[in-house]
Amino acid sequence: MRRKLPPNVEKNVVKGHVYLSYRVGKGPRIKLPGDPNSDAFKMAYAAAVAGHASTSPAIARDQPRSIGALVTSYLNSDAFASLGDGSKSGYRSRLDQIRRDHGHRAVAGLTKDRIEEKILKPLHNKPGAKIDTLKKLRILIRHAKDDLKWLAVDPSAGIRRGRSKEIRAWTDAEMVAFETRWPFGTKQRAAYELMLHVGTARVDTHLTTWVQADADDFEYTRRKTGVPVLVEKAQSLRAALAALPRRHVCILTTEWGKPFTVDGFSGWMRDAMTDAGLPLDCRPHGLRKTFGRLLADAGATAHQIMAALGHLTLAEAERYTREADRRRGGRHAIQKLEDYKANRIPQTSSASLGKEAKTIGNSK
């Protein structure tokens, strides 16, 4: 079980390196040793806490019926406990941010205008964060309204969610560029093949094991949804795994031979993609989208794509089949147009159909 960090300790992973720091709210960061179990860390943490306490006021407790108290209540609710481990991490990160920025606000004082002006407007240049903040805020409001009875109506009603730029699938040229830069035998190619031909997200990829690789089929359970997935291993995936040396129970390890963290794996893949000359809008998660696109282009049904990607609903998989149908429809339309244009030209020229009369007579 992953050890929980002490209060106010932040973790950042840069190129596989773990950096820990002590920070209260938006105050300055105090660097700490990287091993939270070491004596050096404990001494540095105690000094950071003592130093902050001597220069700053004590951290206030959540006021009754404040957004901070609402976040605490939701984190202790059955609804949050029922989420998958992968979802809990994302929820907690966003809810902690809401608590830091707006925990002092009274829940009863929330209105549509105040939510838009005070909570969402500061995120106008971060559309993804803005959408996720509104989504989590509505979960909190539903908890306050239905479970705690702190609200009679939903103050977020009528607020438009907006749109964020969706992570796209990789193009064929981008796939060729990555495969050229990272041939079989490299860990980067093995990670690429896992995400492309199994459809694993980063949270499912970084801890895949050789036990899974040695099985006839590749089987795993999606951390985000808890859905079990079983797929046959593609030939290129078999080749990538066969060419990779085995030095750990996990297939992918850092340069120090340790398993990746989720963030460490993301940064490592980003570096590999940069080395392959791929643009910034090309994302590791886009390989999962590419897997769905390739399945749809190959004629897989929505139910088959749903099973291969571990989707919870058929609607998620139907997006791929609709896009594939549009592409096929566009190609077929152009083919029909070309056939039509080719058949408009007569096979025999008009000159060979007869000679013009030498004289033109008047009819009587």
C-alpha positions in Angstrom: 0.0 0.0 0.0 1.4 3.4 -1.0 2.4 5.5 2.0 0.6 8.8 2.5 2.8 11.8 2.7 2.6 14.0 5.8 0.4 17.1 5.7 1.5 20.0 3.4 4.2 17.9 1.7 4.1 18.1 -2.1 5.6 15.6 -4.5 6.9 16.4 -8.0 8.5 13.9 -10.4 10.8 15.3 -13.1 12.4 12.8 -15.5 12.1 10.0 -12.9 13.5 12.0 -10.0 11.2 12.5 -7.0 11.3 15.9 -5.3 9.5 16.6 -2.0 8.9 20.0 -0.5 6.9 21.5 2.4 4.4 24.2 1.5 1.4 25.6 3.2 -1.2 27.1 0.9 0.4 29.3 -1.6 3.5 30.0 0.6 7.1 29.3 -0.2 8.3 25.8 -0.8 10.9 24.3 1.5 12.9 21.5 -0.1 12.9 18.1 1.7 14.9 14.9 1.3 13.4 12.5 -1.3 12.9 9.5 1.1 9.9 10.2 3.4 11.0 7.2 5.6 14.5 8.5 6.3 15.6 10.2 9.5 16.9 13.1 7.4 13.4 13.7 6.0 11.8 13.5 9.5 14.2 16.1 10.9 13.9 18.4 7.9 10.1 18.1 8.0 10.0 18.9 11.7 12.2 21.9 11.1 10.0 23.1 8.3 6.8 22.8 10.4 8.5 24.6 13.3 9.8 27.4 11.1 6.4 27.9 9.5 4.7 27.9 12.9 7.0 30.6 14.2 6.5 33.0 11.3 2.9 32.2 10.2 -0.5 32.0 12.0 -1.8 28.6 12.8 -3.8 26.9 10.0 -7.4 27.6 10.7 -9.9 24.7 10.8 -12.8 24.6 8.3 -15.6 26.9 9.2 -19.0 25.2 9.7 -20.9 24.8 6.4 -18.0 26.2 4.4 -16.7 24.8 1.1 -13.7 23.4 3.1 -16.0 21.6 5.4 -18.0 20.3 2.4 -14.9 18.9 0.8 -14.0 17.1 4.0 -17.5 15.7 4.3 -17.4 14.4 0.7 -14.0 12.8 1.1 -15.4 10.8 4.0 -18.6 9.8 2.2 -19.6 6.5 0.7 -19.8 8.1 -2.8 -16.1 8.9 -2.7 -15.1 5.6 -1.1 -16.9 3.7 -3.9 -14.6 5.3 -6.6 -11.7 3.4 -8.1 -8.2 4.1 -6.9 -7.3 5.9 -10.1 -10.4 8.1 -9.9 -9.8 8.9 -6.2 -6.4 10.3 -7.0 -7.8 12.7 -9.6 -10.8 13.7 -7.5 -8.6 14.4 -4.4 -6.2 16.5 -6.3 -8.9 18.8 -7.7 -10.9 18.9 -4.5 -7.7 19.9 -2.5 -7.2 22.7 -5.0 -10.8 23.9 -4.5 -10.3 23.7 -0.7 -7.1 25.8 -0.9 -8.6 28.5 -3.2 -12.2 28.6 -1.9 -12.4 26.6 1.3 -13.3 29.8 3.3 -16.4 30.5 1.3 -19.8 29.7 2.7 -21.8 27.0 0.8 -25.0 28.9 1.4 -23.5 32.0 -0.3 -22.9 30.2 -3.6 -24.8 31.6 -6.5 -24.5 31.2 -10.2 -22.9 34.6 -10.6 -20.4 34.1 -7.7 -19.4 30.7 -9.0 -18.7 32.1 -12.5 -17.0 35.2 -11.2 -15.0 34.0 -8.2 -14.3 30.3 -9.0 -14.4 29.8 -12.7 -13.3 33.1 -14.2 -9.7 32.9 -12.8 -9.4 29.7 -14.8 -10.4 31.3 -18.2 -7.0 30.5 -19.7 -7.0 26.9 -18.5 -10.1 25.3 -20.1 -9.4 21.8 -18.9 -9.0 22.9 -15.3 -12.1 25.1 -15.6 -14.2 22.2 -16.8 -12.9 19.8 -14.2 -13.4 22.4 -11.4 -17.0 22.9 -12.4 -17.5 19.1 -12.6 -16.1 18.5 -9.1 -17.9 21.6 -7.7 -21.2 20.1 -8.9 -20.4 16.8 -7.2 -19.9 18.8 -4.0 -23.1 20.8 -4.5 -25.0 17.5 -5.0 -23.6 16.2 -1.8 -24.5 19.4 0.1 -28.0 19.4 -1.4 -29.0 15.7 -1.2 -27.0 14.3 1.7 -26.2 17.2 4.0 -29.3 19.3 3.3 -27.2 22.5 3.3 -28.8 23.7 0.0 -32.3 23.7 -1.3 -31.4 24.3 -5.0 -28.3 23.8 -7.2 -26.6 27.2 -7.6 -24.6 25.9 -10.5 -27.7 25.3 -12.7 -27.4 27.1 -15.9 -23.7 27.4 -16.0 -22.4 26.1 -19.3 -19.6 23.6 -19.0 -17.7 24.7 -22.1 -15.3 22.6 -24.2 -11.7 21.6 -23.8 -9.4 20.4 -26.5 -9.7 16.7 -26.6 -6.6 14.5 -26.7 -6.3 13.3 -30.3 -5.2 10.0 -31.8 -1.7 9.9 -33.3 -1.3 10.2 -37.1 0.3 7.5 -39.2 3.3 9.8 -39.8 3.8 10.3 -36.0 3.6 6.5 -35.4 6.3 5.9 -38.1 8.5 8.7 -36.5 8.3 7.1 -33.1 8.9 3.6 -34.3 11.9 4.8 -36.4 13.5 6.5 -33.4 12.8 3.7 -30.9 13.3 0.3 -32.4 12.5 -3.1 -30.9 14.7 -3.7 -27.9 14.1 -0.3 -26.3 11.9 0.3 -23.3 10.3 3.2 -25.1 9.2 0.9 -27.9 7.8 -1.6 -25.4 5.7 1.1 -23.7 4.5 2.4 -27.1 3.4 -1.1 -28.1 1.6 -1.7 -24.8 -0.4 1.6 -25.1 -1.0 1.2 -28.8 -2.0 -2.5 -29.0 -3.5 -3.1 -25.6 -5.0 0.3 -25.1 -3.6 0.8 -21.6 -3.7 4.3 -20.1 -0.6 5.6 -18.3 -1.9 4.5 -14.9 -2.3 0.9 -16.3 1.0 0.9 -18.2 3.7 1.9 -15.8 3.3 -1.2 -13.5 2.6 -3.9 -16.1 4.5 -7.1 -15.3 6.2 -9.9 -17.1 3.6 -12.3 -15.7 1.0 -10.5 -17.8 3.4 -10.6 -20.8 4.0 -14.3 -20.5 0.3 -15.2 -20.6 -1.3 -16.3 -23.9 -3.4 -13.2 -23.9 -2.8 -9.8 -22.2 -5.2 -9.3 -19.3 -5.4 -6.3 -16.9 -8.0 -4.4 -14.9 -8.5 -0.7 -15.7 -7.5 1.4 -12.7 -10.0 4.1 -13.6 -13.1 2.0 -14.0 -12.3 -1.4 -12.5 -13.3 -3.1 -15.7 -11.3 -6.3 -16.6 -9.9 -6.3 -20.1 -8.6 -9.3 -22.1 -7.0 -8.8 -25.5 -4.8 -11.0 -27.8 -1.3 -9.8 -28.1 -0.4 -8.2 -31.5 2.7 -9.5 -33.3 4.5 -6.2 -32.9 3.8 -6.2 -29.1 5.2 -9.8 -28.9 8.3 -8.7 -30.8 8.8 -5.6 -28.6 8.5 -7.7 -25.4 10.7 -10.5 -26.7 13.5 -8.1 -27.5 13.5 -6.5 -24.0 15.8 -7.8 -21.3 14.2 -8.8 -18.0 15.6 -7.0 -15.0 12.5 -6.6 -12.7 9.1 -8.0 -12.2 7.8 -4.9 -13.9 8.3 -4.6 -17.6 9.2 -0.9 -17.6 11.7 0.5 -15.1 13.7 3.7 -14.6 17.4 4.0 -15.3 17.9 2.9 -11.7 16.0 -0.3 -12.2 12.9 0.8 -10.1 9.3 0.9 -11.2 8.0 4.2 -12.6 5.5 6.3 -10.8 2.5 7.5 -12.9 3.9 11.0 -13.3 7.5 9.7 -13.8 6.3 7.5 -16.6 4.4 10.4 -18.2 7.5 12.5 -18.2 9.7 9.7 -19.5 7.3 9.1 -22.4 7.1 12.8 -23.1 10.9 12.9 -23.4 10.8 9.9 -25.8 8.3 11.6 -28.0 10.3 14.8 -28.0 13.3 12.9 -29.1 11.2 11.4 -31.9 10.3 14.9 -33.1 6.6 14.7 -32.2 4.7 17.9 -31.5 3.5 18.9 -28.1 -0.2 18.3 -28.9 0.7 14.6 -29.5 0.1 13.0 -26.1 0.9 9.5 -24.7 -2.8 8.9 -24.0 -3.4 9.5 -27.7 -2.1 6.0 -28.3 -5.2 4.6 -26.6 -7.3 6.7 -29.0 -5.2 5.4 -31.9 -5.9 1.9 -30.8 -9.7 2.6 -30.9 -9.3 4.2 -34.3 -7.3 1.3 -35.8 -9.9 -1.2 -34.5 -12.7 0.8 -36.0 -10.9 1.2 -39.4 -10.3 -2.6 -39.4 -14.1 -3.1 -39.1 -14.5 -3.9 -35.4 -18.0 -3.4 -34.0 -18.7 -1.0 -31.2 -19.2 -3.9 -28.8 -15.8 -5.3 -29.7 -14.1 -1.9 -29.3 -15.9 -1.5 -26.0 -14.5 -4.8 -24.7 -11.0 -4.1 -26.0 -10.8 -0.6 -24.4 -12.6 -1.5 -21.2 -15.3 1.2 -21.7 -18.3 1.3 -19.4 -20.9 2.3 -22.0 -21.4 1.5 -25.6 -21.7 5.2 -26.5 -17.9 5.7 -25.8 -17.0 3.0 -28.3 -19.5 4.2 -30.9 -17.5 7.4 -31.4 -14.8 5.4 -33.0 -17.1 3.5 -35.3 -18.9 6.7 -36.4 -15.6 8.4 -37.2 -14.5 5.3 -39.2 -17.8 5.3 -41.1 -17.3 9.0 -41.9 -13.8 8.3 -43.2 -15.0 5.3 -45.3 -17.9 7.3 -46.5 -15.7 10.2 -47.6 -13.4 7.8 -49.5 -16.3 6.0 -51.2 -17.9 9.4 -52.1 -14.7 10.5 -53.9 -14.4 7.1 -55.7 -18.0 7.4 -56.9 -17.2 11.0 -58.1 -14.1 9.8 -60.0 -16.1 6.9 -61.6 -18.9 9.4 -62.6 -16.4 11.8 -64.2 -14.7 9.0 -66.1 -18.1 7.7 -67.5 -19.3 11.2 -68.6 -16.8 11.2 -71.5 -18.3 9.2 -74.5 -16.2 6.2 -75.5 -16.6 7.1 -79.2 -16.0 10.6 -80.5 -18.9 12.4 -82.3 -16.7 12.7 -85.5 -16.9 9.0 -86.1 -20.7 8.8 -85.9 -21.3 10.1 -89.5 -20.4 12.7 -92.0 -22.1 16.1 -92.3 -24.2 16.7 -95.4 -22.6 18.6 -98.3 -25.8 20.7 -98.9 -28.6 21.7 -96.7 -31.9 21.5 -98.4 -35.1 23.3 -97.5 -38.0 21.1 -96.8 -41.1 21.6 -98.9 
